[in-house]
Amino acid sequence: MASSRLVRWRSLFPLVLLTVGAAYSLASWNWCGSWAERAPVLVSQVHGEGPLRAGAAKVALSPPFPVVVAGYTPPRPEAEQADVPLYARAVVLEAGGTQVGLVSLDLLLVPDVLATRVRERARASGLEDVLVLATHTHSSLGGYDSRLVAQVSGTGRYREDVVDAITTAAGDALAQAAASLAPVSLEVGEAREQKFVISRSGGEKPDGVLTRAVFRGQAGPVAELLLYAAHPTMVPRRRAYVDPDYPGRLSALREEAGSGVTLLLQGAGGNATVAYSEGQGLERVSGFAHALAELAGDAPLSPVGETVRLSLARADAAMPRPDASRLVPALTRAAGDNLLCESAPRLAEVGALVLGPLKLVAVPGEPSVAAGMELLQRTGATGVLSLADGYVGYVETAANVQGGLGESKRQYFGPALLERLSVAAEFVAGAAGFTP
């Protein structure tokens, strides 16, 4: 009996080998094709100059519970409630008849399709152009990114009702902000505390700078923008609650202190992690939010004149072909490339925003500190806005990618990624009116 089973398995062995070989060959076939390189194409450009008006609003981002908690690889918990409320926070600015909106969402990332839906809804209510940004909290809801790699690696199963909830909150926040426009003055400043952040992967260290822009109306601050770079990964993993991490707590603290609606915007912090060590668990998250709130309050402010420049330019940049060589074993490289190709955008949007003395370049990913420095040098920008209007993953310098250093082990594209984004950033910086 045993002998007959052995003979049967031996007879099947060639078929098994043939099946495995065929599957490997099929997976290794070049399904990606070639990805054409082309110059950036301008998709939007608005410009105004004059007295500044601003309006702001925050709208609860109410998930259709139960929802998966996004931010990490499986297994992921499902949440039935929020521990700290999630919000869509928006500010609408107007100068010289030109309106620009910014909406910050308590999410891990903003896929380009979601950004487009939010922008279309805003345009339907008369708003000229919008930047859609994520706070990058790793403990908020998932389900809004239809790309397979995103569903597997961070955001969970795609759900249209989740997308509808996010789009509604963002659209309502922008509409309410636009409806509350009033004359404001602009004040800008910064504070620094380098001990709050460290580099998790070596290389250039985060500078710990917090940039602050205040829009002050007749009765007090209408809104505040805080630009800071540090990963919101402080909330303990596997908690069955959605949570905005330190960005949501920071915004709430500043709002309670009378700052107006406060938007936390992530800078170039792909390798920046929080070094604050006082307390454990949620107590530590709260402690860091209080420390940052105090840092923001201590930032000296300089008033900008009555005439303020406001411009926003956006362009599509052609992406290089995805490259899984640092993400998977060598034998599965081709299959890895094919998987990434199905989820990677061929075009990604890069933006440039001028707000008085602030010149901000917006990129759809997570640039490391070194990559951010290169973007600043090449564009003359004063800061980098990350996780804006799409998501292409981590962005490292070409040298780091070629050397396997820094965050390159997490980058979905090859060493040409930063160059493609930088060329587009230079292009929109010129279109928005950056000066050297």
matplotlib code that plots the C-alpha trace (Angstrom):
import matplotlib.pyplot as plt

x = [0.0, 2.8, 4.6, 1.6, 1.3, 5.0, 4.6, 1.6, 3.4, 6.4, 4.1, 2.6, 5.9, 6.6, 3.1, 3.8, 7.1, 5.4, 2.7, 5.1, 7.3, 4.4, 3.1, 6.6, 7.0, 3.6, 4.3, 7.8, 6.5, 6.9, 3.3, 4.5, 5.7, 7.7, 6.9, 7.5, 9.4, 8.0, 8.1, 5.7, 2.4, 0.7, -2.8, -3.8, -2.4, -4.0, -2.5, -3.6, -2.1, -3.8, -5.4, -5.9, -9.2, -9.5, -12.2, -11.8, -13.9, -13.5, -16.0, -16.1, -14.9, -17.4, -16.4, -19.1, -18.3, -17.0, -13.9, -10.4, -7.7, -5.1, -1.4, 0.3, 0.5, -2.0, -3.5, -5.4, -8.0, -11.5, -12.8, -16.3, -15.6, -13.1, -10.9, -10.3, -12.5, -11.2, -11.7, -11.4, -9.9, -10.0, -8.8, -9.8, -7.6, -8.4, -6.2, -6.7, -9.8, -8.1, -9.2, -7.1, -8.2, -6.2, -7.9, -6.1, -7.5, -6.8, -5.8, -2.7, -2.5, -4.6, -4.8, -4.9, -8.5, -9.7, -8.0, -9.6, -13.1, -12.6, -11.4, -14.3, -16.7, -15.0, -15.1, -18.8, -19.2, -17.0, -13.6, -10.9, -8.2, -7.4, -4.5, -5.7, -3.3, -3.1, -1.8, -0.3, -1.7, -1.1, -4.1, -7.0, -9.6, -8.8, -10.7, -10.4, -7.5, -8.5, -5.0, -4.1, -0.7, -2.2, -5.0, -2.5, 0.2, -1.7, -5.3, -7.3, -10.2, -11.6, -15.1, -17.0, -18.9, -15.7, -14.6, -18.0, -17.7, -14.3, -15.3, -18.4, -16.4, -13.7, -16.2, -18.3, -15.2, -14.1, -17.6, -18.0, -14.5, -15.3, -18.6, -16.8, -14.2, -13.3, -10.4, -7.3, -3.7, -0.9, 1.8, 4.6, 7.3, 9.0, 10.3, 12.8, 13.3, 15.6, 15.4, 11.8, 12.7, 15.4, 16.2, 15.1, 17.3, 20.4, 21.5, 20.4, 18.8, 15.4, 15.9, 12.9, 11.6, 7.9, 6.7, 3.7, 1.3, -1.5, -4.5, -5.7, -9.1, -10.7, -11.9, -8.8, -7.1, -9.3, -6.9, -3.4, -1.1, 1.6, 4.3, 6.2, 7.9, 7.5, 5.8, 2.5, 3.2, 2.8, -0.5, 0.0, -0.7, -3.6, -6.0, -9.6, -10.2, -9.5, -7.3, -5.7, -2.4, -0.5, -1.6, -5.3, -4.5, -2.1, -4.8, -7.4, -5.1, -4.3, -7.9, -8.9, -6.2, -7.9, -5.7, -8.7, -8.9, -5.4, -4.1, -1.1, 0.8, 3.5, 6.9, 9.8, 9.9, 10.1, 12.8, 11.7, 10.3, 9.2, 11.9, 9.7, 9.9, 7.8, 5.0, 3.8, 1.1, -1.6, -0.1, 3.0, 1.0, -0.8, 2.4, 4.0, 1.0, 1.1, 4.9, 4.4, 1.4, 3.7, 6.4, 3.9, 2.7, 6.3, 7.1, 7.8, 5.7, 6.4, 3.6, 3.3, 2.2, -1.3, -0.6, -0.1, 0.9, -1.2, -0.6, -0.9, 0.4, 0.0, 1.5, 1.5, 4.9, 5.6, 6.7, 9.6, 8.8, 8.3, 11.3, 10.8, 14.5, 14.9, 11.5, 11.5, 14.0, 15.9, 14.0, 10.7, 11.9, 9.9, 6.7, 7.2, 7.6, 4.4, 2.5, 3.7, 2.9, -0.8, -0.9, 1.6, 0.4, 2.1, 1.5, 1.8, 0.9, 3.4, 2.3, 3.8, 2.0, 3.0, 1.6, 3.3, 6.9, 6.1, 7.0, 6.0, 6.4, 3.9, 4.7, 2.6, 4.8, 7.1, 10.4, 13.2, 15.0, 17.8, 15.3, 13.5, 16.7, 17.3, 13.8, 14.4, 17.7, 16.4, 13.2, 14.1, 11.2, 11.0, 9.4, 8.1, 4.5, 4.4, 1.4, -0.3, -2.8, -1.7, 0.7, 3.8, 5.4, 8.8, 11.1, 14.9, 17.9, 19.3, 22.5, 20.7, 18.6, 21.7, 23.4, 20.5, 20.6, 18.0, 14.4, 15.2, 14.2, 10.6, 10.7, 8.4, 10.4, 14.0, 16.6, 15.0, 12.0, 13.3, 14.7, 11.2, 9.6, 12.3, 12.0, 8.2, 8.8, 11.1, 8.5, 5.6, 7.8, 8.4, 4.7, 3.7, 6.2, 8.9, 11.9, 15.5]
y = [0.0, 2.4, 1.5, 2.3, 5.7, 6.5, 5.5, 7.8, 10.8, 10.2, 10.2, 13.5, 15.2, 16.4, 17.9, 19.7, 21.0, 22.1, 23.9, 25.7, 26.6, 27.9, 30.0, 31.4, 32.2, 33.9, 36.0, 36.9, 38.0, 41.8, 42.9, 46.4, 47.3, 50.5, 53.7, 56.7, 59.8, 63.2, 66.8, 67.8, 69.1, 72.0, 71.1, 74.1, 77.6, 80.4, 83.7, 86.7, 89.5, 92.0, 92.1, 88.7, 87.1, 83.7, 81.3, 78.1, 75.1, 71.7, 68.9, 65.5, 62.7, 60.1, 56.6, 54.0, 51.7, 49.1, 50.0, 48.6, 50.5, 51.5, 52.1, 48.7, 45.3, 42.6, 41.5, 44.7, 45.3, 46.6, 49.6, 50.3, 53.8, 56.6, 57.2, 60.8, 62.4, 62.5, 65.6, 67.2, 70.7, 73.3, 76.8, 78.9, 81.9, 84.7, 87.5, 89.6, 87.7, 84.3, 81.6, 78.6, 75.9, 73.6, 70.6, 68.4, 64.9, 62.7, 59.8, 57.7, 59.0, 60.6, 58.6, 60.7, 59.5, 60.7, 64.0, 64.4, 63.7, 66.2, 68.8, 68.2, 68.7, 71.9, 73.3, 72.6, 75.1, 77.7, 77.1, 77.5, 75.1, 72.9, 71.1, 67.8, 66.6, 63.8, 64.1, 60.6, 59.2, 55.4, 54.7, 56.2, 54.4, 52.5, 51.3, 54.3, 53.2, 50.8, 49.9, 46.3, 47.1, 49.8, 47.4, 44.7, 46.9, 49.6, 50.6, 47.4, 46.3, 49.1, 50.4, 52.9, 54.1, 55.0, 57.1, 58.8, 59.6, 61.2, 63.1, 64.5, 65.7, 67.3, 68.9, 70.3, 71.7, 73.5, 74.8, 76.1, 77.7, 79.5, 80.7, 82.3, 84.4, 87.6, 90.0, 88.8, 89.7, 87.1, 86.4, 83.9, 82.4, 79.3, 77.5, 74.6, 71.7, 69.1, 66.7, 65.9, 64.0, 61.6, 59.8, 56.1, 55.1, 57.2, 59.9, 63.5, 64.3, 66.1, 69.7, 69.8, 73.0, 73.9, 76.6, 78.6, 80.8, 82.6, 84.2, 86.9, 88.4, 91.3, 89.2, 87.0, 84.1, 82.5, 79.7, 78.5, 76.3, 74.3, 72.6, 69.9, 66.6, 63.5, 60.2, 59.9, 56.3, 56.9, 55.3, 51.6, 49.1, 46.7, 49.0, 48.5, 52.3, 54.9, 57.7, 60.8, 60.3, 63.4, 65.6, 65.5, 66.1, 69.0, 70.7, 70.3, 71.8, 74.8, 75.3, 75.2, 77.8, 80.2, 79.6, 79.1, 76.0, 74.5, 72.3, 70.2, 69.7, 67.1, 68.2, 66.1, 63.5, 60.2, 59.1, 61.3, 59.6, 61.1, 60.9, 62.2, 59.7, 61.0, 58.6, 55.4, 54.6, 57.2, 59.3, 59.7, 60.7, 63.4, 64.6, 65.1, 66.9, 69.3, 69.8, 70.7, 73.0, 74.9, 75.1, 76.5, 79.0, 80.2, 80.7, 84.4, 85.8, 88.5, 90.3, 90.3, 93.5, 94.2, 93.0, 89.2, 87.1, 83.9, 81.4, 77.7, 75.7, 72.0, 69.7, 66.0, 64.3, 61.1, 58.4, 56.0, 52.3, 50.6, 48.8, 46.0, 45.0, 46.3, 44.9, 41.3, 38.4, 38.4, 35.4, 37.2, 40.5, 40.4, 39.3, 42.1, 44.7, 43.4, 43.7, 47.2, 48.2, 47.3, 49.8, 52.5, 55.6, 56.5, 60.1, 61.9, 65.4, 68.0, 71.4, 74.8, 77.2, 80.8, 82.4, 85.7, 84.8, 81.0, 79.1, 75.5, 72.6, 69.8, 66.2, 63.0, 60.9, 60.7, 62.4, 61.8, 64.7, 64.4, 64.3, 67.3, 69.2, 68.5, 69.7, 72.9, 73.6, 73.0, 75.1, 77.8, 76.7, 77.5, 74.2, 70.9, 69.6, 65.9, 63.4, 65.9, 65.1, 61.5, 58.8, 57.3, 56.0, 56.9, 59.2, 58.9, 60.5, 58.7, 58.0, 56.4, 54.2, 53.1, 52.3, 50.7, 53.4, 55.4, 54.7, 53.2, 49.7, 51.1, 53.0, 51.5, 53.2, 53.2, 55.9, 58.2, 58.9, 62.0, 63.4, 63.1, 64.8, 67.5, 68.4, 68.8, 70.8, 73.2, 73.6, 74.4, 76.6, 78.8, 78.7, 79.7, 82.6, 81.3, 83.6, 82.3]
z = [0.0, 1.0, -2.2, -4.4, -2.7, -3.3, -7.0, -7.3, -5.7, -8.0, -11.0, -9.8, -9.0, -12.6, -12.7, -9.4, -10.8, -14.0, -12.1, -9.8, -12.7, -14.7, -11.8, -11.2, -14.9, -15.0, -11.9, -13.3, -16.7, -17.2, -16.7, -15.9, -19.4, -19.8, -18.0, -20.1, -18.8, -19.7, -18.4, -15.6, -16.8, -15.0, -13.9, -11.8, -11.1, -9.1, -7.8, -5.9, -3.9, -1.5, 1.9, 3.4, 4.4, 6.1, 7.3, 9.2, 10.4, 11.8, 11.1, 12.9, 10.8, 11.7, 10.6, 9.7, 12.5, 12.8, 10.9, 10.6, 12.4, 9.8, 10.1, 10.3, 8.7, 9.6, 11.9, 12.5, 15.1, 14.3, 16.1, 17.3, 18.6, 18.7, 21.7, 20.8, 18.1, 14.5, 12.5, 9.1, 9.7, 7.0, 6.4, 3.3, 2.3, 0.0, -1.4, -4.5, -5.4, -5.3, -2.9, -1.8, 0.7, 2.9, 4.5, 7.0, 7.7, 10.7, 8.4, 7.7, 4.1, 1.3, -2.0, -5.1, -5.9, -2.5, -3.0, -6.3, -4.9, -2.1, -4.6, -6.9, -4.1, -3.1, -6.6, -6.8, -4.0, -5.7, -4.1, -6.7, -5.5, -2.5, -0.9, 0.8, 3.5, 6.0, 9.6, 9.1, 12.3, 12.4, 14.6, 12.6, 10.4, 7.2, 4.2, 1.9, -0.5, -3.2, -4.2, -3.3, -1.8, 0.4, 1.5, 2.5, 4.0, 5.9, 5.2, 5.2, 3.0, 0.8, 1.6, -0.4, 2.7, 4.4, 1.4, 1.4, 5.1, 4.6, 1.5, 3.3, 6.3, 4.2, 1.9, 4.7, 6.6, 3.4, 2.7, 6.3, 6.2, 2.9, 4.3, 7.2, 5.4, 7.2, 7.1, 9.0, 9.5, 9.0, 11.6, 11.0, 13.3, 14.4, 17.5, 17.8, 20.2, 18.7, 21.7, 20.7, 17.6, 16.3, 13.1, 13.2, 10.2, 10.5, 8.1, 8.4, 11.8, 12.1, 13.2, 15.5, 14.0, 14.4, 11.9, 12.9, 10.8, 12.6, 10.9, 13.4, 13.0, 14.8, 17.7, 17.9, 15.9, 13.2, 12.4, 12.9, 10.7, 12.4, 10.2, 12.1, 11.1, 13.3, 12.7, 14.7, 15.8, 19.6, 20.2, 21.2, 18.4, 18.4, 20.3, 19.1, 18.9, 16.2, 17.5, 15.9, 17.9, 18.9, 15.9, 17.0, 20.6, 19.7, 17.6, 20.3, 22.9, 20.7, 19.9, 23.6, 24.2, 21.7, 18.6, 16.3, 14.1, 14.2, 11.3, 12.0, 8.7, 8.4, 7.1, 5.7, 8.4, 6.6, 9.0, 12.0, 15.1, 18.4, 21.1, 23.9, 26.8, 29.7, 30.6, 29.0, 26.4, 26.0, 28.8, 26.7, 23.7, 25.7, 27.3, 23.9, 22.6, 25.6, 25.1, 21.4, 22.3, 24.7, 22.0, 19.5, 22.1, 22.7, 19.0, 18.5, 15.7, 13.1, 11.4, 7.6, 5.9, 4.8, 1.3, 1.2, -1.8, -2.2, -4.9, -5.5, -8.5, -9.0, -11.7, -12.6, -12.5, -14.4, -11.9, -12.6, -12.9, -9.5, -8.0, -5.5, -5.3, -1.7, -0.6, -1.6, -2.0, -5.3, -6.7, -6.4, -7.6, -10.9, -9.1, -6.6, -9.4, -11.0, -7.7, -7.1, -10.7, -10.1, -7.1, -8.1, -9.8, -13.1, -12.4, -9.1, -8.1, -6.8, -5.5, -4.5, -2.1, -1.5, 1.6, 2.4, 3.3, 3.4, 0.3, 0.7, -1.7, -1.4, -2.2, -2.2, 0.0, 3.0, 2.1, 4.6, 6.1, 3.5, 0.7, 2.1, 2.2, -1.5, -2.3, -0.4, -2.1, -5.5, -5.2, -2.7, -0.5, 3.1, 4.0, 2.7, 3.1, 2.9, 2.5, 0.2, -2.7, -3.1, -1.8, -3.5, -0.3, 1.1, -0.7, -0.2, -1.9, -4.9, -3.0, -0.1, -2.4, -4.3, -1.1, 0.7, 3.4, 5.3, 4.4, 1.0, 2.3, 2.4, -0.9, -3.7, -6.5, -7.6, -7.1, -9.8, -7.6, -5.8, -9.1, -10.8, -7.8, -7.6, -11.3, -10.8, -7.6, -9.4, -12.2, -9.8, -7.7, -10.7, -11.6, -8.1, -8.0, -5.7, -5.6, -5.2]

ax = plt.figure().add_subplot(projection="3d")
ax.plot(x, y, z, "-o")
ax.set_aspect("equal")
plt.show()
